[in-house]
Amino acid sequence: MSANLPLDGVLVADFTRVLAGPLCSQLLADAGARVIKVEEPLRGDETRRWGPPFVDGVSAYFLSINRNKESLALDLKADGEIARKLIERADIVLDNFLPRQRVALLGDVRAINPRAVHCSISGFDSDTPDANTSGYDLLAQAGAGLMAITGEADGEPMKVGVALSDVLTAHHAFGAVCAALVARERTGEGASIEVSLFSATLASLVNVAQSALMRGNEAQRYGNAHPSIVPYQVFHGSDRAFALGAGTDRHYEQLCEQVLDRADLARDERFRTNAGRVQHREELVALLDAIFRQREAHEWVERCKHAAVPASLVQGVKEALESEAGRALVVETEHARIGRYRTVRNPVKLDGERLPVRSGAPELGQDTERILAELNARSRS
């Protein structure tokens, strides 16, 4: 399938590091683009040093977001002309420099290559007072409101357990870049794109942000519950936790009648509609909690599935990876130093097939000589 990937023949000059940018370029690479990852010669991407865990000095963090790429070790201050040659050939240029650094290190990308799709990933939008402030996922989750709505209702604000602001930004950038490539087919012109962690996170609050605008009230934390749907939360069986998502009135009826054998709860006027269930949340949740604690969680999940009521065990990450559904996403690939290793592949299927992992994450500078030869260039660093 690798010969028929959507972005075959597209060249990406990737000047990003850490997470949002490298994840965006990995998505482009997964779709078939050739990604040349430009790294500082002695240090490389910061995530090469983020751990543990390490395997023979190789960071699991780095491995997770840099597959299917080549590594070019380049000192941008000493070798700006080589960077310019790469930009001249590139279809896509990615960077996550601060605005004041970007021009000094790369020059005017669109002036160098008018057909290039240039995407800059930043902490904050360039037309805001914080434009030259470094962006970090923790700060984006805090500043954009995600942390304030995450965690128990009576607890402290809580960040999500993965760097979700970075991940959301990467996906927004990937979509924008692909859209700009389509537009270039019509116009012949590239585009200048800007995506910030703050804006991507705030825009991703979707219904919570819309509710805050409509009501004029601050959004609240609901822990593992939902502000607008009941029952839609985590419950406990006699042994472990499971998630129940009775998102419609029909789901609630099926839950009561086919799973709980409590048709009376479906007929109760307090709980018959979702609006009523939200109003009487505490009473209903207490009733359901008492019932659910009488049997093991897997038993409730199986009964729910049989009745077409959405439910799942709350699994650990290792448990999820080892599940039947999770195993389909785990694939082996190769690294120059550590050999074969397992990684989580792209979740997208194209024409019924998984996108291939063509190569593992690169060693620092492993492709430098070959790429310099292609560019007919010699490094000063």
Buried (B, 14 or more C-beta within 10 A) or exposed (E): EEEEBBBEEBBBBBBBBBBBBBBBBBBBBBBBBBBBBBBBBEEBBBBBEBBEEBBEEBBBBBBBBBBBBBBBBBBBEEBBEBBBBBBEEBBBBBBBBBEEEBEEBBBEBBEBBEBBBBBBBBBBBBEBEBBBBEBBBEBBBBBBBBBBBBBEEEEEBBBBEEBBBBBBBBBBBBEBBBEBBEBBEEEEEBBBBBBBBBBBBBEBBEEBBEBBEEEEEEBEBBBBBBBEBBBBBEBBBEEEBBBBBBBEBEBBBBBBBBBBEBEEBBEBEEBBEBEBBBBBBEEBBEBBEEBBEEEBBEBBBEBBEEBEBBBBBBBEEEEBBEEEEBEEBEBEBEBEEBEEBEBEBBEEEBEEEBBBBBBBBBBBBBBBEEBBEEBEBEBEB
